[in-house]
Structure formats: C-alpha cells, structure tokens
Amino acid sequence: MRTVFLADIHSNLEALLSTVNSFKQNNIGKVIFLGDIVGYGADPNECILRIKEISDIVISGNHDWACAGIDNIESFNPRAKEAAQWTRKVLTDQNRDFLLSLPLKEKTNDAVYVHATPYFPESWQYITTTTIAELCFESFAQQFCFMGHSHIPAIFILNINGSISEGSGKINITKRSRYIINCGSVGQPRDENPLASYGIYDSEKEIYQLIRVEYDIKKTQKKIIKAGLPTYLAKRLELGR
C-alpha cells in the first residue's frame, strides 16, 4: 500500500491543490496529515475543508493550536503572531472546533505520527540532529515515526548496529532498521527549495520517497498581500525559507 504524508500547509491552498493533484496519480491507499493546516497564509478555511476530505489521519500542529486558541501566541515572532491573530478572526466556528478536536499523536502497530517530537509533542521541539533523533528513537517502539514541523525534509535511520545515519530523497526501507521521517512542508518549505514537499511510503516495495511539486506561488503571494498579512510571508515563499 502507498501512504502519503503531508505537513505544514499553512493556509497555502495553491500548494495543497497541486500536491493533491500530484499524488492522485500514484494509486494512494492512505493520506496522513502531520500538523499545521493553518497559519501564515490566506486560505485557512479552504485548506481545513480539503484536508478533512482527503485525510485518513489528521494530527494537530503548533499553529493549529495557536489559531484555535489553545496555545498562547506571545512566544510567536511578530509576523507569525499577526498571522495567527488574523486566522483566529476568519476561521469558521466549525473549522475552529475541528482544530480543537485534533490529537497531538497517533499510533499504529508500525508507526507513530506526530507534528513535532514523539516524546513530548506539545513542547514543539525540532528534530534537526542525530543527537536529538537518538532521544526520539528511545521514546517509541514502532519502526517508523513520521513528522513535520521544521519545514525541512529529513530522514534519520537507526541502523542494526545502533548507529544513526541520515538519508534523503528516496530510500530503501530495511526491516531491522528504524526510521524518523520528516516529509517537509507543503505550503512553506524552508530548505531553500520553494517547491511543495511531501512523502510517499510504498510498503510493498519498501521504499520511501520525497516528492517536490510546483505550484502557483504568485497567486498565493497576491492572496497574502490582499488579506493584509505581512508582506514577508509572501516573499519568503519564492525563497524557500
């Protein structure tokens, strides 16, 4: 079965629609969303409705919490704070309730799904090094942990000998290794590549692959500016950071 992993749309409808069009061509069995439907962009309600339609599992992210009113936004940088305040005003009651209902973590027999870390998801920490990855591997027993949050695709591999290595792009999955996989960001990549990012895991072929997708960045930028959101939030999309 092929499973799609999405994260960090951040109210970028154009990126989401292009991503969905991309993976629809791949005979997908499940869609797992790993947090942050909203924040930063101009189409929060539309993105929530689309994610509800296509996803089998939806995990909450820090911006979902903030925009739904669970988290205090005082720790956000000024642009993120302004975007969260704007999003709070435009969310429908139904969509706010949906964000409030989302879990921080889900588990299956072979995988853990979180936005940030598996050991303390509500702390919103980032997994950026093998040292932090080692702590994470100790906190779950499944073969896989899939996540988002950093907006940067990453793969950490706990090898049979106990060492931790890093992968990228397309990797072959081995049964005796364990994996922490970040699928990057659909709506706001930060790896200096502006293309939308998502992942596909093929459990039959035992392959995980990162996919990049073009979308209409200029249309998204115009919406952000028209909504009165900070211009920087539009500019950064073309820079991929």
Buried (B, 14 or more C-beta within 10 A) or exposed (E): EBBBBBBBBBBBBBBBBBBBEBBEEEEBEEBBBBBBBBBBBBBBBBBBBBBBEBBEBBBBBBBBBBBBBBBEBEEBEEBBBBBBEBBBEBBEEEBBEBBEEBEBBBBEEEBBBBBBBBBBBBEBBBBEEBEBBBBBBEEBEBBBBBBBBBBBBBBBBBEEEEEBEEBEEEBEBEEEBBBBBBBBBBBBBBBEBBBBBBBBBBEEEEBBBBBBBEBEBEEBBEBBBEBEBBEEBBEBBEEBB
